[in-house]
Protein backbone atom coordinates (compact mmCIF):
# COMPACT_ATOMS: atom_id res chain seq x y z
CA UNK A 1 0.00 0.00 0.00
CA UNK A 2 1.27 3.45 -0.77
CA UNK A 3 1.74 6.33 1.64
CA UNK A 4 -0.21 9.55 1.27
CA UNK A 5 1.64 12.24 3.12
CA UNK A 6 5.34 11.90 3.72
CA UNK A 7 5.56 15.25 5.49
CA UNK A 8 3.64 13.74 8.41
CA UNK A 9 6.67 11.55 9.00
CA UNK A 10 8.95 14.54 8.55
CA UNK A 11 6.90 16.40 11.18
CA UNK A 12 7.12 13.39 13.48
CA UNK A 13 10.91 13.55 13.25
CA UNK A 14 10.89 17.29 13.94
CA UNK A 15 8.61 16.80 16.95
CA UNK A 16 11.42 15.13 18.89
CA UNK A 17 12.66 18.55 20.04
CA UNK A 18 11.36 20.14 23.24
CA UNK A 19 10.40 23.31 21.36
CA UNK A 20 8.31 21.33 18.88
CA UNK A 21 6.56 19.43 21.67
CA UNK A 22 5.77 22.71 23.45
CA UNK A 23 4.22 23.98 20.22
CA UNK A 24 2.07 20.82 20.00
CA UNK A 25 0.89 21.37 23.60
CA UNK A 26 -0.06 24.97 22.77
CA UNK A 27 -1.99 23.96 19.64
CA UNK A 28 -3.93 21.25 21.43
CA UNK A 29 -4.61 23.64 24.30
CA UNK A 30 -6.31 26.07 21.92
CA UNK A 31 -8.36 23.27 20.36
CA UNK A 32 -9.46 22.13 23.81
CA UNK A 33 -10.40 25.69 24.78
CA UNK A 34 -12.58 25.99 21.67
CA UNK A 35 -14.19 22.60 22.31
CA UNK A 36 -14.99 23.51 25.93
CA UNK A 37 -16.48 26.83 24.87
CA UNK A 38 -18.72 25.05 22.36
CA UNK A 39 -19.69 21.95 24.34
CA UNK A 40 -18.63 22.19 27.98
CA UNK A 41 -15.80 20.66 29.99
CA UNK A 42 -17.23 17.16 30.46
CA UNK A 43 -15.73 14.73 27.92
CA UNK A 44 -18.56 12.27 28.59
CA UNK A 45 -21.03 14.69 26.98
CA UNK A 46 -18.62 16.56 24.69
CA UNK A 47 -17.41 14.18 21.98
CA UNK A 48 -15.10 16.77 20.44
CA UNK A 49 -13.34 17.26 23.78
CA UNK A 50 -13.13 13.49 24.23
CA UNK A 51 -11.47 13.13 20.83
CA UNK A 52 -9.04 15.95 21.63
CA UNK A 53 -8.03 14.25 24.87
CA UNK A 54 -7.31 11.11 22.84
CA UNK A 55 -5.36 13.23 20.38
CA UNK A 56 -3.35 14.81 23.20
CA UNK A 57 -2.44 11.39 24.57
CA UNK A 58 -1.49 10.16 21.10
CA UNK A 59 0.81 13.16 20.77
CA UNK A 60 2.45 12.27 24.08
CA UNK A 61 0.98 15.10 26.15
CA UNK A 62 1.24 13.96 29.80
CA UNK A 63 -2.03 13.45 31.69
CA UNK A 64 -1.13 16.20 34.19
CA UNK A 65 -0.69 18.64 31.31
CA UNK A 66 -4.04 17.64 29.84
CA UNK A 67 -5.75 18.24 33.18
CA UNK A 68 -4.08 21.66 33.50
CA UNK A 69 -5.08 22.59 29.94
CA UNK A 70 -8.72 21.69 30.62
CA UNK A 71 -8.73 23.56 33.95
CA UNK A 72 -7.14 26.65 32.39
CA UNK A 73 -9.53 26.60 29.43
CA UNK A 74 -12.53 26.25 31.76
CA UNK A 75 -11.44 29.16 33.96
CA UNK A 76 -10.21 31.56 31.29
CA UNK A 77 -12.87 30.95 28.62
CA UNK A 78 -10.64 32.68 26.05
CA UNK A 79 -12.50 33.45 22.84
CA UNK A 80 -10.46 31.88 20.05
CA UNK A 81 -11.74 32.08 16.49
CA UNK A 82 -10.84 29.34 14.01
CA UNK A 83 -10.01 30.81 10.59
CA UNK A 84 -8.57 29.00 7.58
CA UNK A 85 -6.52 30.80 4.92
CA UNK A 86 -5.64 29.47 1.47
CA UNK A 87 -3.02 30.50 -1.02
CA UNK A 88 -0.11 29.60 -3.24
CA UNK A 89 3.56 29.32 -2.40
CA UNK A 90 6.43 29.65 -4.88
CA UNK A 91 5.98 27.62 -8.05
CA UNK A 92 2.23 27.28 -7.53
CA UNK A 93 2.38 25.09 -4.42
CA UNK A 94 -1.08 24.92 -2.81
CA UNK A 95 -1.06 25.94 0.89
CA UNK A 96 -3.78 25.76 3.54
CA UNK A 97 -3.20 27.51 6.88
CA UNK A 98 -5.49 26.71 9.82
CA UNK A 99 -5.40 29.23 12.67
CA UNK A 100 -6.95 29.75 16.09
CA UNK A 101 -6.70 33.35 17.24
CA UNK A 102 -7.96 35.93 19.70
CA UNK A 103 -6.85 38.74 17.38
CA UNK A 104 -7.88 38.25 13.74
CA UNK A 105 -6.17 41.46 12.55
CA UNK A 106 -2.83 40.26 13.90
CA UNK A 107 -3.24 36.82 12.39
CA UNK A 108 -4.26 37.86 8.89
CA UNK A 109 -1.53 40.50 8.89
CA UNK A 110 1.13 37.95 9.75
CA UNK A 111 -0.12 35.30 7.33
CA UNK A 112 -0.40 37.78 4.45
CA UNK A 113 3.09 39.11 5.19
CA UNK A 114 4.62 35.63 5.16
CA UNK A 115 3.07 34.77 1.79
CA UNK A 116 4.15 38.09 0.29
CA UNK A 117 7.72 38.01 1.67
CA UNK A 118 8.43 34.47 0.55
CA UNK A 119 7.16 34.75 -3.05
CA UNK A 120 3.64 33.39 -2.51
CA UNK A 121 0.15 34.78 -2.81
CA UNK A 122 -2.66 34.65 -0.28
CA UNK A 123 -5.83 33.62 -2.11
CA UNK A 124 -9.56 33.47 -1.51
CA UNK A 125 -11.48 30.83 0.41
CA UNK A 126 -11.77 27.68 -1.67
CA UNK A 127 -8.97 28.48 -4.10
CA UNK A 128 -6.94 25.37 -3.15
CA UNK A 129 -8.98 23.39 -0.61
CA UNK A 130 -10.66 21.40 -3.41
CA UNK A 131 -7.24 19.79 -4.02
CA UNK A 132 -7.20 18.20 -0.56
CA UNK A 133 -9.17 15.44 1.16
CA UNK A 134 -9.53 15.18 4.94
CA UNK A 135 -8.17 11.97 6.47
CA UNK A 136 -7.04 10.66 9.82
CA UNK A 137 -3.29 10.01 9.94
CA UNK A 138 -1.50 7.95 12.60
CA UNK A 139 2.28 7.58 12.75
CA UNK A 140 4.12 4.85 14.67
CA UNK A 141 7.88 4.75 15.16
CA UNK A 142 9.15 1.45 13.78
CA UNK A 143 11.86 0.89 16.39
CA UNK A 144 9.42 1.30 19.28
CA UNK A 145 6.59 -0.80 17.82
CA UNK A 146 6.11 -4.13 19.66
CA UNK A 147 4.33 -5.60 16.61
CA UNK A 148 5.89 -6.55 13.31
CA UNK A 149 4.77 -4.79 10.16
CA UNK A 150 2.28 -7.44 9.06
CA UNK A 151 0.63 -7.66 12.49
CA UNK A 152 0.31 -3.88 12.81
CA UNK A 153 -1.13 -3.57 9.30
CA UNK A 154 -3.66 -6.34 9.95
CA UNK A 155 -4.67 -4.79 13.27
CA UNK A 156 -5.14 -1.34 11.75
CA UNK A 157 -7.11 -2.54 8.74
CA UNK A 158 -9.38 -4.74 10.85
CA UNK A 159 -10.10 -1.70 13.06
CA UNK A 160 -11.22 0.29 10.01
CA UNK A 161 -8.08 1.90 8.56
CA UNK A 162 -8.10 2.66 4.84
CA UNK A 163 -4.38 2.47 4.14
CA UNK A 164 -1.07 1.41 5.67
CA UNK A 165 2.40 2.49 4.57
CA UNK A 166 5.87 1.35 5.65
CA UNK A 167 7.76 3.25 2.95
CA UNK A 168 9.41 5.67 5.39
CA UNK A 169 12.62 4.36 6.98
CA UNK A 170 11.57 5.32 10.52
CA UNK A 171 7.77 5.38 10.68
CA UNK A 172 4.68 3.40 9.79
CA UNK A 173 1.77 5.54 8.61
CA UNK A 174 -1.87 4.54 9.01
CA UNK A 175 -4.58 6.43 7.13
CA UNK A 176 -8.26 6.41 8.11
CA UNK A 177 -11.54 8.08 7.26
CA UNK A 178 -11.98 11.06 9.62
CA UNK A 179 -14.79 9.34 11.55
CA UNK A 180 -12.67 6.22 12.12
CA UNK A 181 -9.53 7.88 13.50
CA UNK A 182 -10.39 7.45 17.18
CA UNK A 183 -11.50 3.82 16.79
CA UNK A 184 -8.31 2.84 14.93
CA UNK A 185 -6.17 4.78 17.39
CA UNK A 186 -7.77 3.00 20.36
CA UNK A 187 -7.46 -0.43 18.72
CA UNK A 188 -3.75 0.08 18.04
CA UNK A 189 -2.87 1.48 21.46
CA UNK A 190 -4.82 -1.33 23.16
CA UNK A 191 -2.11 -3.69 21.83
CA UNK A 192 0.62 -1.69 23.52
CA UNK A 193 1.65 0.35 20.49
CA UNK A 194 2.82 3.88 21.32
CA UNK A 195 1.73 6.40 18.72
CA UNK A 196 4.06 9.14 17.60
CA UNK A 197 1.06 11.18 16.46
CA UNK A 198 -2.61 10.84 15.57
CA UNK A 199 -4.58 13.66 14.01
CA UNK A 200 -6.93 14.73 11.25
CA UNK A 201 -5.09 15.95 8.19
CA UNK A 202 -5.68 17.22 4.68
CA UNK A 203 -4.12 15.00 2.01
CA UNK A 204 -3.40 16.54 -1.42
CA UNK A 205 -4.69 14.84 -4.56
CA UNK A 206 -1.50 15.76 -6.43
CA UNK A 207 1.97 17.05 -5.67
CA UNK A 208 4.16 19.83 -7.05
CA UNK A 209 7.91 19.52 -7.64
CA UNK A 210 10.00 22.69 -7.37
CA UNK A 211 12.93 22.84 -9.76
CA UNK A 212 14.30 26.29 -8.91
CA UNK A 213 16.68 26.61 -5.96
CA UNK A 214 15.06 29.96 -5.13
CA UNK A 215 11.58 28.39 -5.10
CA UNK A 216 12.81 25.65 -2.76
CA UNK A 217 14.45 28.20 -0.48
CA UNK A 218 11.43 30.48 -0.28
CA UNK A 219 8.95 27.61 0.10
CA UNK A 220 10.97 26.25 3.01
CA UNK A 221 11.07 29.70 4.63
CA UNK A 222 7.33 30.20 4.11
CA UNK A 223 6.49 26.89 5.80
CA UNK A 224 8.94 27.50 8.65
CA UNK A 225 7.58 30.98 9.39
CA UNK A 226 3.96 29.84 9.25
CA UNK A 227 4.60 26.89 11.56
CA UNK A 228 6.46 29.12 14.03
CA UNK A 229 3.57 31.60 14.32
CA UNK A 230 1.66 31.19 17.59
CA UNK A 231 -1.72 31.67 15.90
CA UNK A 232 -1.14 28.94 13.32
CA UNK A 233 -2.52 25.53 14.25
CA UNK A 234 -1.67 23.54 11.13
CA UNK A 235 -0.20 24.01 7.67
CA UNK A 236 -0.95 21.72 4.72
CA UNK A 237 0.65 21.85 1.27
CA UNK A 238 1.21 19.78 -1.84
CA UNK A 239 4.95 20.37 -2.26
CA UNK A 240 6.80 17.13 -2.90
CA UNK A 241 9.69 18.54 -0.94
CA UNK A 242 12.97 17.04 0.22
CA UNK A 243 12.93 14.96 3.42
CA UNK A 244 15.80 16.83 4.98
VEXLOZA-674791 format. One line per 5 residues: number of its first residue (from 1); their letters; for each residue x, y, z of C-alpha. Coordinates in nm, 3 decimals. Example, Ala and Ser with C-alpha at 12.3 -4.5 7.8 and 13.67 -1.06 7.14 Angstrom:
// VEXLOZA-674791
1	AS	1.230 -0.450 0.780; 1.367 -0.106 0.714 $
//
This chain:
// VEXLOZA-674791
1	XXXXX	0.000 0.000 0.000; 0.127 0.345 -0.077; 0.174 0.633 0.164; -0.021 0.955 0.127; 0.164 1.224 0.312 $
6	XXXXX	0.534 1.190 0.372; 0.556 1.525 0.549; 0.364 1.374 0.841; 0.667 1.155 0.900; 0.895 1.454 0.855 $
11	XXXXX	0.690 1.640 1.118; 0.712 1.339 1.348; 1.091 1.355 1.325; 1.089 1.729 1.394; 0.861 1.680 1.695 $
16	XXXXX	1.142 1.513 1.889; 1.266 1.855 2.004; 1.136 2.014 2.324; 1.040 2.331 2.136; 0.831 2.133 1.888 $
21	XXXXX	0.656 1.943 2.167; 0.577 2.271 2.345; 0.422 2.398 2.022; 0.207 2.082 2.000; 0.089 2.137 2.360 $
26	XXXXX	-0.006 2.497 2.277; -0.199 2.396 1.964; -0.393 2.125 2.143; -0.461 2.364 2.430; -0.631 2.607 2.192 $
31	XXXXX	-0.836 2.327 2.036; -0.946 2.213 2.381; -1.040 2.569 2.478; -1.258 2.599 2.167; -1.419 2.260 2.231 $
36	XXXXX	-1.499 2.351 2.593; -1.648 2.683 2.487; -1.872 2.505 2.236; -1.969 2.195 2.434; -1.863 2.219 2.798 $
41	XXXXX	-1.580 2.066 2.999; -1.723 1.716 3.046; -1.573 1.473 2.792; -1.856 1.227 2.859; -2.103 1.469 2.698 $
46	XXXXX	-1.862 1.656 2.469; -1.741 1.418 2.198; -1.510 1.677 2.044; -1.334 1.726 2.378; -1.313 1.349 2.423 $
51	XXXXX	-1.147 1.313 2.083; -0.904 1.595 2.163; -0.803 1.425 2.487; -0.731 1.111 2.284; -0.536 1.323 2.038 $
56	XXXXX	-0.335 1.481 2.320; -0.244 1.139 2.457; -0.149 1.016 2.110; 0.081 1.316 2.077; 0.245 1.227 2.408 $
61	XXXXX	0.098 1.510 2.615; 0.124 1.396 2.980; -0.203 1.345 3.169; -0.113 1.620 3.419; -0.069 1.864 3.131 $
66	XXXXX	-0.404 1.764 2.984; -0.575 1.824 3.318; -0.408 2.166 3.350; -0.508 2.259 2.994; -0.872 2.169 3.062 $
71	XXXXX	-0.873 2.356 3.395; -0.714 2.665 3.239; -0.953 2.660 2.943; -1.253 2.625 3.176; -1.144 2.916 3.396 $
76	XXXXX	-1.021 3.156 3.129; -1.287 3.095 2.862; -1.064 3.268 2.605; -1.250 3.345 2.284; -1.046 3.188 2.005 $
81	XXXXX	-1.174 3.208 1.649; -1.084 2.934 1.401; -1.001 3.081 1.059; -0.857 2.900 0.758; -0.652 3.080 0.492 $
86	XXXXX	-0.564 2.947 0.147; -0.302 3.050 -0.102; -0.011 2.960 -0.324; 0.356 2.932 -0.240; 0.643 2.965 -0.488 $
91	XXXXX	0.598 2.762 -0.805; 0.223 2.728 -0.753; 0.238 2.509 -0.442; -0.108 2.492 -0.281; -0.106 2.594 0.089 $
96	XXXXX	-0.378 2.576 0.354; -0.320 2.751 0.688; -0.549 2.671 0.982; -0.540 2.923 1.267; -0.695 2.975 1.609 $
101	XXXXX	-0.670 3.335 1.724; -0.796 3.593 1.970; -0.685 3.874 1.738; -0.788 3.825 1.374; -0.617 4.146 1.255 $
106	XXXXX	-0.283 4.026 1.390; -0.324 3.682 1.239; -0.426 3.786 0.889; -0.153 4.050 0.889; 0.113 3.795 0.975 $
111	XXXXX	-0.012 3.530 0.733; -0.040 3.778 0.445; 0.309 3.911 0.519; 0.462 3.563 0.516; 0.307 3.477 0.179 $
116	XXXXX	0.415 3.809 0.029; 0.772 3.801 0.167; 0.843 3.447 0.055; 0.716 3.475 -0.305; 0.364 3.339 -0.251 $
121	XXXXX	0.015 3.478 -0.281; -0.266 3.465 -0.028; -0.583 3.362 -0.211; -0.956 3.347 -0.151; -1.148 3.083 0.041 $
126	XXXXX	-1.177 2.768 -0.167; -0.897 2.848 -0.410; -0.694 2.537 -0.315; -0.898 2.339 -0.061; -1.066 2.140 -0.341 $
131	XXXXX	-0.724 1.979 -0.402; -0.720 1.820 -0.056; -0.917 1.544 0.116; -0.953 1.518 0.494; -0.817 1.197 0.647 $
136	XXXXX	-0.704 1.066 0.982; -0.329 1.001 0.994; -0.150 0.795 1.260; 0.228 0.758 1.275; 0.412 0.485 1.467 $
141	XXXXX	0.788 0.475 1.516; 0.915 0.145 1.378; 1.186 0.089 1.639; 0.942 0.130 1.928; 0.659 -0.080 1.782 $
146	XXXXX	0.611 -0.413 1.966; 0.433 -0.560 1.661; 0.589 -0.655 1.331; 0.477 -0.479 1.016; 0.228 -0.744 0.906 $
151	XXXXX	0.063 -0.766 1.249; 0.031 -0.388 1.281; -0.113 -0.357 0.930; -0.366 -0.634 0.995; -0.467 -0.479 1.327 $
156	XXXXX	-0.514 -0.134 1.175; -0.711 -0.254 0.874; -0.938 -0.474 1.085; -1.010 -0.170 1.306; -1.122 0.029 1.001 $
161	XXXXX	-0.808 0.190 0.856; -0.810 0.266 0.484; -0.438 0.247 0.414; -0.107 0.141 0.567; 0.240 0.249 0.457 $
166	XXXXX	0.587 0.135 0.565; 0.776 0.325 0.295; 0.941 0.567 0.539; 1.262 0.436 0.698; 1.157 0.532 1.052 $
171	XXXXX	0.777 0.538 1.068; 0.468 0.340 0.979; 0.177 0.554 0.861; -0.187 0.454 0.901; -0.458 0.643 0.713 $
176	XXXXX	-0.826 0.641 0.811; -1.154 0.808 0.726; -1.198 1.106 0.962; -1.479 0.934 1.155; -1.267 0.622 1.212 $
181	XXXXX	-0.953 0.788 1.350; -1.039 0.745 1.718; -1.150 0.382 1.679; -0.831 0.284 1.493; -0.617 0.478 1.739 $
186	XXXXX	-0.777 0.300 2.036; -0.746 -0.043 1.872; -0.375 0.008 1.804; -0.287 0.148 2.146; -0.482 -0.133 2.316 $
191	XXXXX	-0.211 -0.369 2.183; 0.062 -0.169 2.352; 0.165 0.035 2.049; 0.282 0.388 2.132; 0.173 0.640 1.872 $
196	XXXXX	0.406 0.914 1.760; 0.106 1.118 1.646; -0.261 1.084 1.557; -0.458 1.366 1.401; -0.693 1.473 1.125 $
201	XXXXX	-0.509 1.595 0.819; -0.568 1.722 0.468; -0.412 1.500 0.201; -0.340 1.654 -0.142; -0.469 1.484 -0.456 $
206	XXXXX	-0.150 1.576 -0.643; 0.197 1.705 -0.567; 0.416 1.983 -0.705; 0.791 1.952 -0.764; 1.000 2.269 -0.737 $
211	XXXXX	1.293 2.284 -0.976; 1.430 2.629 -0.891; 1.668 2.661 -0.596; 1.506 2.996 -0.513; 1.158 2.839 -0.510 $
216	XXXXX	1.281 2.565 -0.276; 1.445 2.820 -0.048; 1.143 3.048 -0.028; 0.895 2.761 0.010; 1.097 2.625 0.301 $
221	XXXXX	1.107 2.970 0.463; 0.733 3.020 0.411; 0.649 2.689 0.580; 0.894 2.750 0.865; 0.758 3.098 0.939 $
226	XXXXX	0.396 2.984 0.925; 0.460 2.689 1.156; 0.646 2.912 1.403; 0.357 3.160 1.432; 0.166 3.119 1.759 $
231	XXXXX	-0.172 3.167 1.590; -0.114 2.894 1.332; -0.252 2.553 1.425; -0.167 2.354 1.113; -0.020 2.401 0.767 $
236	XXXXX	-0.095 2.172 0.472; 0.065 2.185 0.127; 0.121 1.978 -0.184; 0.495 2.037 -0.226; 0.680 1.713 -0.290 $
241	XXXX	0.969 1.854 -0.094; 1.297 1.704 0.022; 1.293 1.496 0.342; 1.580 1.683 0.498 $
//
